């Protein structure tokens, strides 16, 4: 689910702020591996990635045919796990990141 705001000023400045929610998701189903167990081969658990709400922001400034921009992803530097494929191995989400751009429109 996403929600955002965009403001465009008359002077060429545009500001964007958005929040994106990612629900918890299954990364692996855990099966019974003991061949002697009555529920052998059945799913006995689930490893899940975290739910997370991330905030991103950007601004752009247009001057003539040039557009300069900057952005921040994961503005609040939220720590979250994307997946847990095993009990000890995890994949974490991207930390706060910054970027900039300069574009010339033909």
PLY file of the C-alpha trace (Angstrom):
ply
format ascii 1.0
element vertex 106
property float x
property float y
property float z
element edge 105
property int vertex1
property int vertex2
end_header
0.00 0.00 0.00
1.36 3.45 -0.93
0.37 6.99 -0.02
2.09 10.19 -1.03
2.01 13.93 -1.35
3.36 16.08 -4.17
3.74 19.85 -4.06
4.64 21.88 -7.14
5.67 25.46 -6.68
5.38 28.15 -9.33
9.15 28.67 -9.20
9.99 25.20 -10.64
10.40 23.36 -7.33
8.62 20.00 -6.82
8.65 18.13 -3.49
7.46 14.51 -3.10
6.99 12.49 0.08
5.61 8.95 0.05
5.06 6.14 2.52
5.09 2.54 1.32
3.87 -0.33 3.50
5.12 -3.84 2.87
3.18 -6.56 4.68
4.98 -9.46 6.33
5.53 -12.23 3.81
6.37 -15.91 3.95
9.95 -16.66 3.02
10.05 -20.38 3.71
7.76 -23.13 4.87
9.37 -25.46 7.40
8.57 -29.15 6.93
8.85 -32.04 9.35
12.03 -33.87 8.32
11.98 -36.65 10.93
10.96 -39.72 8.90
9.63 -41.42 12.03
7.27 -38.57 12.93
3.56 -39.04 12.15
3.51 -35.66 10.39
6.62 -36.33 8.27
6.75 -34.02 5.20
4.00 -31.74 6.49
4.44 -28.02 7.04
5.11 -27.37 10.73
6.14 -23.71 10.61
6.73 -20.64 8.51
9.66 -18.22 8.45
8.47 -14.71 7.61
9.97 -11.42 6.48
9.04 -8.35 8.52
6.25 -5.91 7.82
7.68 -2.44 7.28
6.55 1.06 6.39
9.19 3.05 4.54
9.21 6.79 3.90
10.88 8.21 0.77
11.33 11.84 -0.20
12.56 13.71 -3.25
12.79 17.19 -4.65
13.36 18.52 -8.13
14.11 21.98 -9.38
13.48 22.91 -13.01
15.43 25.77 -14.54
14.87 26.17 -18.25
15.37 22.79 -19.89
17.46 21.49 -16.98
16.06 19.53 -14.02
18.16 18.90 -10.91
16.94 16.45 -8.31
17.79 14.72 -5.06
16.14 11.85 -3.21
16.30 9.89 0.03
15.04 6.31 0.23
14.15 4.83 3.65
14.28 8.34 5.12
13.76 7.11 8.70
16.47 4.41 8.28
14.04 1.62 9.21
15.67 -1.77 9.88
13.65 -4.70 8.56
14.13 -8.23 7.28
12.99 -9.04 3.76
13.32 -12.80 4.13
14.51 -15.54 6.45
15.34 -18.50 4.20
16.82 -20.43 7.14
17.05 -20.11 10.89
20.42 -18.33 10.71
20.47 -16.66 7.28
18.47 -13.46 6.80
18.18 -10.82 4.08
17.83 -7.31 5.42
16.14 -4.41 3.65
18.13 -1.55 2.17
19.35 1.10 4.63
18.82 4.83 4.09
20.14 5.82 0.68
20.73 9.13 -1.08
20.88 10.06 -4.73
21.06 13.03 -7.06
20.37 13.64 -10.72
20.78 16.26 -13.41
18.70 16.01 -16.59
18.43 18.03 -19.79
15.06 17.81 -21.58
15.19 17.96 -25.38
0 1
1 2
2 3
3 4
4 5
5 6
6 7
7 8
8 9
9 10
10 11
11 12
12 13
13 14
14 15
15 16
16 17
17 18
18 19
19 20
20 21
21 22
22 23
23 24
24 25
25 26
26 27
27 28
28 29
29 30
30 31
31 32
32 33
33 34
34 35
35 36
36 37
37 38
38 39
39 40
40 41
41 42
42 43
43 44
44 45
45 46
46 47
47 48
48 49
49 50
50 51
51 52
52 53
53 54
54 55
55 56
56 57
57 58
58 59
59 60
60 61
61 62
62 63
63 64
64 65
65 66
66 67
67 68
68 69
69 70
70 71
71 72
72 73
73 74
74 75
75 76
76 77
77 78
78 79
79 80
80 81
81 82
82 83
83 84
84 85
85 86
86 87
87 88
88 89
89 90
90 91
91 92
92 93
93 94
94 95
95 96
96 97
97 98
98 99
99 100
100 101
101 102
102 103
103 104
104 105
